[in-house]
């Protein structure tokens, strides 16, 4: 069964646009969990454009206290250090929050959103050390990866627990050509093959980026995907459907 982790970044972005505490990130987390979501994801960035360090700490405390069976997934660049605006660095957030999963993403501070996986063809000594440190803190580590067989093999070699497949190209194929188009189905097969390879190497597989109610029913046919993390599309749909109802719809699209 593929589980759904809801990314709350866009809830925080809306709050930050006005200031204050509305909408409330913790209340949004409670709502999606009441609707049946299996996990909570955040991606705090050094510029603090959406999820902020205090949100990470508050969510970690709430989940430990009130939802001990729910996984907390923190995404980010493992090499993002402290900044003058109060961002403490990715390492410090993992150490303080002790999430169930740390998803490592190779994005720069300037990127609008994550748009590519790790290139592991060079020297991975520093990244391997980060993986070991997060695992020692109790986190399962997932690397954000393109569906490239060579890169997936390298991910296994440096000791990650899972990979998260970057699904932007699949979503683009569906959006541009239709969900049953030759292009979309070819992209789907690429992701299915990447998943099968990863599983054969002993890796767990997550997926995320631009998955939505149109493309998710097709993607969910890849039964070995353990988790999808969905934020932007889900929160956008919630503006029309309501947050609880939208989570229920995404769970249905996953076959749940």
C-alpha angles and dihedrals in degrees: 000000000000112000127212123234113187118219110218098192095110092051088057092044091057091048092049092051089068103022125230123072106297122138093033114222093205092050090049089052091051091049096052092046091050087053091056106267112155100213148007124237129192132177108199111194128201092247089056091224091154127348110040131200092258089056090053092052094045093049092047091052094046094049094047092048104037106017108034093163095054120096121231114210120194117193127195151111107294091212095056105116133191119304134200093251092067102269101143098204129264094270092056092050092052092046093050100039098038094205123197089238136025113198111199116211127186097221127138125228090254098054117112090211139346108283108166142029131243120290103218099178093103134055109322098179095113094044092048090053090053091050092051092048094052092046089052089055090057100262127132106228124223125184120213104236143173116236091262116138095211092050092047090054090051090049089057091047094058093052108254118157097217143000126223110216113224102232099187094109091050091051090048091053092052093046095047101039109017133263095273096041123123089246095052093046091048090052090048090054090052091055092044090052092048090051093049091050093049093049091048088055092053097257126134116229130222126173138201151150126095094356109153144160092283100051101026097078089058095042092048089067085082092089096186093067104110099195142006121204113207128178122138099046094041095050090045091053089048090065087069104027103031124253099265093046092047093054089050089052092051091049089052090050088054089054094254 
